[in-house]
Amino acid sequence: MVEQFVGTWTLISSENFDEYMKAIGVGFATRQMGNMAKPNLVISVDDAGMVSMKSETTFKTTEIKFKLNEEFDETTADGRKTKTLITCENGKLVQQQTWEDKKTTLEREIQDGKLTAVCN
């Protein structure tokens, strides 16, 4: 399932990212930097099925480690503490974050050999 995502990806498209950042309360200056960043996303899986997803930009590098279909605590790049669940659905890597009665979804998908992300 997640194996198709293993590798190093340079994000080429991120739909609704500015609206997403506004909705979660990210300030203007940070949004401007976030909109310019095209992170490298490094995804790997170890023998125990633990997935590592590392996002590298010139501004910040973050990494989360998780097992598919198991909720975990995540501290996001903008400092939110969320309960996060990552699943594979219809060929997409779907990341659901919940905090303070709020919820967001990030869907990552490979299209024509390129990684895209849609933020809701």
C-alpha positions as CSV (number, residue, x, y, z in Angstrom):
1,M,0.0,0.0,0.0
2,V,2.4,2.7,1.2
3,E,5.3,1.2,-0.8
4,Q,4.4,3.2,-3.9
5,F,5.1,6.4,-1.9
6,V,8.6,5.2,-0.7
7,G,11.3,7.5,-2.1
8,T,12.3,11.1,-2.2
9,W,9.7,13.5,-3.8
10,T,9.8,17.2,-4.6
11,L,6.3,18.6,-4.2
12,I,5.1,20.1,-7.5
13,S,1.5,20.9,-6.6
14,S,-0.4,21.7,-3.4
15,E,-4.0,22.6,-3.9
16,N,-5.7,24.9,-1.3
17,F,-2.6,25.2,0.8
18,D,-2.9,28.9,1.5
19,E,-6.6,28.5,2.4
20,Y,-5.7,25.5,4.6
21,M,-3.0,27.5,6.4
22,K,-5.4,30.4,7.0
23,A,-8.1,28.1,8.3
24,I,-5.7,26.6,10.9
25,G,-4.5,30.0,12.0
26,V,-1.1,30.4,10.4
27,G,0.1,34.0,10.2
28,F,0.6,36.0,7.0
29,A,4.5,35.9,7.0
30,T,4.6,32.2,7.7
31,R,2.0,31.5,5.0
32,Q,4.1,33.4,2.5
33,M,7.2,31.3,3.3
34,G,5.0,28.1,3.2
35,N,3.6,29.0,-0.2
36,M,7.1,29.5,-1.7
37,A,8.5,26.3,-0.2
38,K,8.5,23.2,-2.4
39,P,9.6,20.6,0.1
40,N,11.4,17.4,-0.5
41,L,9.3,14.6,1.1
42,V,11.3,11.6,2.0
43,I,9.2,8.5,2.8
44,S,10.6,5.2,4.0
45,V,9.3,2.1,5.7
46,D,11.3,-0.1,8.1
47,D,11.0,-3.9,8.5
48,A,8.5,-3.5,11.4
49,G,6.1,-1.5,9.1
50,M,7.0,1.9,10.8
51,V,6.7,4.7,8.2
52,S,8.9,7.7,8.3
53,M,7.8,10.9,6.5
54,K,10.4,13.7,6.5
55,S,9.6,17.1,5.0
56,E,12.8,19.1,4.1
57,T,12.8,22.8,3.1
58,T,15.3,25.6,3.5
59,F,13.0,27.0,6.3
60,K,12.4,23.9,8.4
61,T,12.7,20.1,8.4
62,T,10.1,18.0,10.2
63,E,9.7,14.2,10.5
64,I,6.8,12.0,11.7
65,K,6.9,8.3,12.3
66,F,3.8,6.2,12.3
67,K,2.1,3.0,11.4
68,L,-0.7,3.1,8.9
69,N,-4.2,3.0,10.5
70,E,-2.9,3.7,14.0
71,E,-3.6,7.1,15.6
72,F,-0.6,9.0,17.0
73,D,0.3,12.3,18.6
74,E,1.9,14.8,16.1
75,T,3.4,18.2,16.6
76,T,3.0,20.0,13.3
77,A,5.5,22.3,11.6
78,D,3.4,25.2,12.8
79,G,3.4,23.9,16.4
80,R,-0.1,22.4,16.7
81,K,-0.5,19.3,18.8
82,T,-2.8,17.0,16.9
83,K,-4.1,13.5,17.0
84,T,-3.2,12.1,13.5
85,L,-4.3,9.1,11.6
86,I,-2.8,8.1,8.3
87,T,-4.4,5.6,5.9
88,C,-4.1,4.5,2.3
89,E,-7.4,5.0,0.4
90,N,-7.9,4.6,-3.3
91,G,-4.2,5.0,-4.0
92,K,-3.9,8.1,-1.8
93,L,-2.0,8.6,1.4
94,V,-4.6,10.3,3.6
95,Q,-3.5,12.2,6.7
96,Q,-6.3,13.3,9.1
97,Q,-5.3,15.7,11.9
98,T,-7.7,16.6,14.8
99,W,-7.1,19.2,17.5
100,E,-9.3,21.6,19.6
101,D,-12.5,20.3,17.9
102,K,-11.0,21.1,14.5
103,K,-10.1,18.6,11.7
104,T,-8.0,18.8,8.5
105,T,-7.2,16.3,5.8
106,L,-4.1,16.1,3.6
107,E,-4.3,13.8,0.7
108,R,-1.1,12.8,-1.1
109,E,-1.2,11.1,-4.4
110,I,1.2,10.1,-7.2
111,Q,0.1,11.2,-10.6
112,D,2.3,10.6,-13.7
113,G,5.2,9.8,-11.4
114,K,4.9,13.1,-9.4
115,L,3.6,13.7,-5.9
116,T,0.7,16.1,-5.4
117,A,-1.0,17.1,-2.2
118,V,-4.6,18.4,-1.6
119,C,-5.3,20.1,1.8
120,N,-8.8,20.3,3.2
